Amino acid sequence: MAIRITVQSNRLPAVAAKLPAAANIVLERHGREMEATAKRLVPVDTGALRDSIAWEMTGETSGQLVAGQEYAGYVEFGTRHAAAQPYIRPAFEQQRPEIEAAFRRIQELIG
C-alpha cells in the first residue's frame, strides 16, 4: 500500500505581496541616508549643487540619487582643468553594505 503526503504552503502569495513594500522601505531609508551623505560631501561654493541633490523613488522597488545642476557631473568626475571631487559615489558606497544586508535579511525571511 502506497502512502502519499502532500504539503502545501498558502503563505507564498502573502509573502510575495509584501516584498515590494519591504524593498520600498529599505530603499527609501537608505536613499535618504545617501542624500544626506552626498550633501555633506559635496564641495560648496554657492550651495546650488548641494541643494539640487535629492533621493527620488522611481518605482515601487527602485530609486535614484540625483544631483540636478548641469555641472554636477563635472564636479563628481572632474575635467581636464579640475580634479574630481566625488560625492555621489562615496555616498552610495557608504550605504551599500547596509542596503545589501537589509536585502539579505529579507531574503532569509522568505527562504
VOSEGU-472031 format. One record per atom (N, C-alpha, C): residue in three letters; atom name; x, y, z. Coordinates in pm, whole numbers, plus 32768, in hexadecimal, padded with zeros to 4 digits. Last residue first. Example, Ala and Ser with C-alpha at 12.3 -4.5 7.8 and 13.67 -1.06 7.14 Angstrom:
<nodes>
Ser,N,8505,7F1F,82C4
Ser,CA,8557,7F96,82CA
Ser,C,850A,8003,8313
Ala,N,8527,7DC7,830C
Ala,CA,84CE,7E3E,830C
Ala,C,8528,7EB6,830C
</nodes>
This chain:
<nodes>
Gly,N,852C,8CCB,810A
Gly,CA,856B,8C4B,80F1
Gly,C,8599,8C41,8065
Ile,N,84C7,8DAE,816A
Ile,CA,8471,8D66,810C
Ile,C,84AD,8CE1,80E1
Leu,N,8590,8DFC,8216
Leu,CA,8509,8DEE,824A
Leu,C,84B0,8D9D,81EC
Glu,N,8668,8E16,816C
Glu,CA,8669,8DAC,81D1
Glu,C,85DD,8D92,8208
Gln,N,861C,8EFA,80DD
Gln,CA,8628,8E7A,8097
Gln,C,8626,8E07,80F9
Ile,N,862E,8FB9,81A8
Ile,CA,85AC,8F9F,8167
Ile,C,85AF,8F16,8123
Arg,N,8742,8FA9,81D6
Arg,CA,86E4,8F87,8241
Arg,C,865A,8F69,8207
Arg,N,87A1,9004,80DF
Arg,CA,87BF,8F7B,8109
Arg,C,8760,8F4E,8178
Phe,N,8749,910C,80E9
Phe,CA,870C,90B2,8087
Phe,C,872B,901F,80A5
Ala,N,87F1,9165,81B8
Ala,CA,875F,916C,81C7
Ala,C,871A,910E,8165
Ala,N,88ED,9141,8144
Ala,CA,88C8,90F6,81BC
Ala,C,8831,90F4,81D1
Glu,N,88DF,91FB,8072
Glu,CA,88EE,916D,8054
Glu,C,88C7,9118,80CC
Ile,N,88CC,92E6,810B
Ile,CA,8861,92C2,80AD
Ile,C,8867,922D,808F
Glu,N,89C1,92DE,8192
Glu,CA,8943,92DB,81DE
Glu,C,88CD,92B5,8186
Pro,N,8A7D,92EE,80C0
Pro,CA,8A7A,9279,8119
Pro,C,89F6,926E,8167
Arg,N,8A2C,93F1,8043
Arg,CA,8A22,9370,8000
Arg,C,8A20,92F9,8060
Gln,N,8A61,94DF,80C1
Gln,CA,89E2,949E,80DD
Gln,C,89D9,9411,80A6
Gln,N,8B5C,9526,805C
Gln,CA,8B49,951F,80EE
Gln,C,8AC9,94D3,8111
Glu,N,8B2B,952B,7F4B
Glu,CA,8B84,94C3,7F80
Glu,C,8B78,94B8,8019
Phe,N,8A89,9612,7F35
Phe,CA,8A53,958E,7F17
Phe,C,8AA8,9521,7F57
Ala,N,8B44,96D4,7F7C
Ala,CA,8AC8,96CA,7FC9
Ala,C,8A88,9640,7FB3
Pro,N,8C07,96B4,7EB3
Pro,CA,8C26,9692,7F3F
Pro,C,8BA9,9684,7F97
Arg,N,8B64,9706,7DD0
Arg,CA,8B97,967D,7DDD
Arg,C,8BBF,965C,7E6C
Ile,N,8B33,9818,7E14
Ile,CA,8AC5,97B9,7DFE
Ile,C,8AF7,972A,7E13
Tyr,N,8C2C,988F,7E2E
Tyr,CA,8BCF,989B,7E9D
Tyr,C,8B5A,983A,7E8F
Pro,N,8D74,98DB,7DB7
Pro,CA,8D01,9881,7DC0
Pro,C,8CAE,9897,7E3D
Gln,N,8E01,99A6,7D0E
Gln,CA,8DE0,99B3,7D9B
Gln,C,8D63,995E,7DB5
Ala,N,8F0C,99A7,7C21
Ala,CA,8E8C,9971,7C4F
Ala,C,8E7D,9988,7CE5
Ala,N,8FB2,9AD8,7BC5
Ala,CA,8FB2,9A50,7BFB
Ala,C,8F25,9A27,7C27
Ala,N,8F9E,9B8D,7A97
Ala,CA,8F7E,9B85,7B26
Ala,C,8F79,9AF2,7B51
His,N,8FD7,9B7A,798C
His,CA,9005,9BF2,79D3
His,C,8FF0,9BEA,7A6B
Arg,N,8F65,9A9C,792C
Arg,CA,8FF6,9AA7,7915
Arg,C,9030,9B1F,795F
Thr,N,8E92,9A4B,7A44
Thr,CA,8EA7,9A72,79B9
Thr,C,8F3D,9A78,79A2
Gly,N,8DCA,997A,7B21
Gly,CA,8E3A,99D0,7AFC
Gly,C,8E3A,99F1,7A68
Phe,N,8CF3,98ED,7B86
Phe,CA,8D56,98A4,7B38
Phe,C,8DD1,98F6,7B11
Glu,N,8C61,99AA,7C27
Glu,CA,8C70,991D,7C4E
Glu,C,8CE6,98DA,7C09
Val,N,8C6E,9A96,7B8E
Val,CA,8CA3,9A93,7C17
Val,C,8CBF,9A03,7C41
Tyr,N,8BF5,9A45,7AA3
Tyr,CA,8C7D,9A7A,7A9E
Tyr,C,8CBD,9A79,7B29
Gly,N,8AF5,99FE,7AFA
Gly,CA,8B50,9996,7ACA
Gly,C,8BE0,99C5,7AC3
Ala,N,8A86,9AFE,7B35
Ala,CA,8A98,9A97,7B9D
Ala,C,8AFC,9A2C,7B74
Tyr,N,8A3F,9BC7,7A8D
Tyr,CA,8ACE,9BAF,7A9E
Tyr,C,8AEC,9B42,7B06
Glu,N,892C,9BDB,7A9C
Glu,CA,8968,9BAE,7A1E
Glu,C,89FD,9B8E,7A2C
Gln,N,889C,9B53,7BC6
Gln,CA,88E1,9BC0,7B81
Gln,C,8929,9B8B,7B05
Gly,N,882E,9A72,7C47
Gly,CA,87EA,9AB0,7BD7
Gly,C,8830,9B21,7B8F
Ala,N,887C,9940,7CA1
Ala,CA,88B2,99C7,7CB4
Ala,C,8886,9A13,7C37
Val,N,87CB,9831,7D2C
Val,CA,87DC,988E,7CBD
Val,C,881C,990E,7CEF
Leu,N,879F,96E4,7D5E
Leu,CA,87D8,975B,7D9C
Leu,C,8800,97B8,7D2B
Gln,N,8679,9621,7D32
Gln,CA,86F8,9657,7D01
Gln,C,871E,96D3,7D50
Gly,N,85CF,94E1,7D47
Gly,CA,85E0,956E,7D65
Gly,C,8665,959D,7D2D
Ser,N,84DB,93DA,7D57
Ser,CA,8552,9419,7D1F
Ser,C,8556,94AD,7D42
Thr,N,83E6,9362,7D84
Thr,CA,845F,931F,7DB6
Thr,C,84DE,935A,7D7A
Glu,N,832C,940D,7D1B
Glu,CA,830E,93CE,7D9B
Glu,C,838B,938F,7DDA
Gly,N,83F1,951E,7C9B
Gly,CA,8392,94B0,7C8D
Gly,C,837B,9474,7D16
Thr,N,8495,95DF,7CE7
Thr,CA,846E,95E0,7C5A
Thr,C,840A,9571,7C3B
Met,N,84C5,96B8,7DEB
Met,CA,8496,9632,7DCC
Met,C,8462,9638,7D3C
Glu,N,85DF,9781,7E0C
Glu,CA,8558,9773,7DD4
Glu,C,8539,96E0,7DC2
Trp,N,86A9,985E,7EBD
Trp,CA,8685,97D2,7EA9
Trp,C,85F7,97D0,7E76
Ala,N,876D,9973,7E48
Ala,CA,86F0,993C,7E80
Ala,C,86E4,98A8,7E61
Ile,N,8818,9A9F,7E23
Ile,CA,8825,9A0F,7E3D
Ile,C,87A6,99DD,7E81
Ser,N,880B,9BAD,7E13
Ser,CA,87CC,9B62,7DA6
Ser,C,87D2,9ACC,7DBB
Asp,N,889C,9C16,7EE4
Asp,CA,880A,9C1F,7EED
Asp,C,87C3,9BD0,7E7F
Arg,N,89A0,9BEC,7E80
Arg,CA,8972,9BA5,7EF8
Arg,C,88D9,9BA4,7EFF
Leu,N,8999,9CA7,7DAC
Leu,CA,89AB,9C18,7D92
Leu,C,897A,9BC7,7E08
Ala,N,8976,9D9B,7E39
Ala,CA,8914,9D70,7DD4
Ala,C,891F,9CDB,7DB7
Gly,N,8A39,9DF9,7EDB
Gly,CA,89D5,9DA1,7F19
Gly,C,896F,9D6D,7EB5
Thr,N,8B0F,9E82,7E7A
Thr,CA,8A93,9ECF,7E8E
Thr,C,8A29,9E7D,7ED7
Asp,N,8BCA,9DB3,7ED4
Asp,CA,8BF0,9E3B,7EB0
Asp,C,8B77,9E93,7ECA
Val,N,8C22,9C85,7F61
Val,CA,8BBE,9CEF,7F5E
Val,C,8BFF,9D74,7F3B
Pro,N,8C43,9B2E,7F08
Pro,CA,8C82,9BB0,7F20
Pro,C,8C1A,9C1F,7F0D
Val,N,8B90,9A2C,7FB4
Val,CA,8B9E,9A80,7F3C
Val,C,8BE5,9B02,7F5E
Leu,N,8B69,99AB,80AA
Leu,CA,8BE6,9999,8062
Leu,C,8BFD,99FB,7FEE
Arg,N,8A68,99E3,8102
Arg,CA,8AD9,9A03,815A
Arg,C,8B5D,9A01,810E
Lys,N,89D3,9986,802E
Lys,CA,89CB,9A15,804D
Lys,C,8A3B,9A3F,80AC
Ala,N,8A0C,9877,8043
Ala,CA,8A39,98C1,7FCC
Ala,C,8A38,9957,7FE7
Thr,N,8986,9840,8136
Thr,CA,8A17,9831,812C
Thr,C,8A4D,9880,80B5
Ala,N,887A,9870,80EF
Ala,CA,88B8,98BE,815A
Ala,C,8951,98B7,8153
Glu,N,885B,97AA,8026
Glu,CA,8846,9839,8009
Glu,C,888D,9890,8071
Met,N,8883,96C1,80B8
Met,CA,88DF,96E4,804C
Met,C,88D5,9778,802A
Glu,N,87A3,96D0,815F
Glu,CA,8829,96D5,819A
Glu,C,8891,96FB,8131
Arg,N,86DC,96B1,80A1
Arg,CA,86E2,9730,80EC
Arg,C,876B,973F,8131
Gly,N,8717,95AB,8056
Gly,CA,8720,9617,7FF5
Gly,C,872A,969E,8039
His,N,86D8,951E,8139
His,CA,8765,952A,8114
His,C,877A,9593,80A9
Arg,N,85BD,9542,8138
Arg,CA,8610,9562,81AD
Arg,C,86A2,9579,8185
Glu,N,8573,94E9,8036
Glu,CA,8553,9571,8063
Glu,C,85AD,959A,80D7
Leu,N,85CB,93DD,8032
Leu,CA,8601,9440,7FD5
Leu,C,85E7,94CE,8003
Val,N,8532,936A,8103
Val,CA,85C5,9366,8105
Val,C,85FE,93D3,80AD
Ile,N,842C,939C,80A6
Ile,CA,8457,93D0,8128
Ile,C,84F0,93D5,812F
Asn,N,842E,930C,7FB4
Asn,CA,8416,939D,7FB4
Asn,C,8448,93DB,8036
Ala,N,844A,9207,800C
Ala,CA,84B5,9243,7FBB
Ala,C,84A7,92DB,7FBB
Ala,N,8351,91ED,808A
Ala,CA,83CC,91E0,80D8
Ala,C,8442,921F,808E
Ala,N,82A6,9208,7FAE
Ala,CA,829E,9269,801D
Ala,C,831C,9264,8072
Pro,N,82ED,9127,7F11
Pro,CA,8302,91B0,7EE0
Pro,C,82FF,9218,7F4F
Leu,N,82A7,904D,7FCD
Leu,CA,832F,906A,7FA3
Leu,C,8343,90F7,7F6C
Lys,N,819D,900F,7FFD
Lys,CA,81E0,906A,805A
Lys,C,826C,9094,802C
Ala,N,8157,8F56,7F3F
Ala,CA,8113,8FD7,7F3C
Ala,C,8158,903E,7F95
Ala,N,81EC,8E7A,7F8F
Ala,CA,820E,8EBE,7F12
Ala,C,81CE,8F48,7F0B
Val,N,815C,8E34,8076
Val,CA,81E8,8E5F,8080
Val,C,820F,8EAE,8003
Ala,N,8069,8DEA,8002
Ala,CA,806D,8E57,8064
Ala,C,80FB,8E8D,8073
Pro,N,80B1,8D12,7F5A
Pro,CA,8078,8D8D,7F21
Pro,C,807C,8E04,7F82
Leu,N,811E,8C5D,8028
Leu,CA,816E,8C95,7FBC
Leu,C,812F,8D12,7F7D
Arg,N,8075,8BE4,80DE
Arg,CA,80B3,8C64,8103
Arg,C,80FA,8CA8,808F
Asn,N,801B,8AED,80B6
Asn,CA,7FC6,8B57,8083
Asn,C,7FFF,8BE1,80A2
Ser,N,80C3,89CF,805F
Ser,CA,80CA,8A4B,80AC
Ser,C,8073,8AB3,806A
Gln,N,8091,8878,8085
Gln,CA,807C,88EF,8034
Gln,C,8080,896A,808E
Val,N,80DD,872F,8062
Val,CA,80F1,87A4,80B6
Val,C,80E5,881E,805B
Thr,N,805A,85F0,8060
Thr,CA,806A,866B,8013
Thr,C,8075,86DF,8075
Ile,N,80B6,84A8,806B
Ile,CA,809E,851E,80BD
Ile,C,80B8,8598,8065
Arg,N,8057,8360,802F
Arg,CA,807D,83DF,7FF2
Arg,C,8057,8450,8050
Ile,N,80A7,8212,802A
Ile,CA,807B,8282,807D
Ile,C,80AD,8301,803A
Ala,N,803C,80D9,7FA7
Ala,CA,808A,8155,7F9B
Ala,C,804E,81BF,7FF5
Met,N,8054,7F8C,8000
Met,CA,8000,8000,8000
Met,C,805A,807C,8000
</nodes>
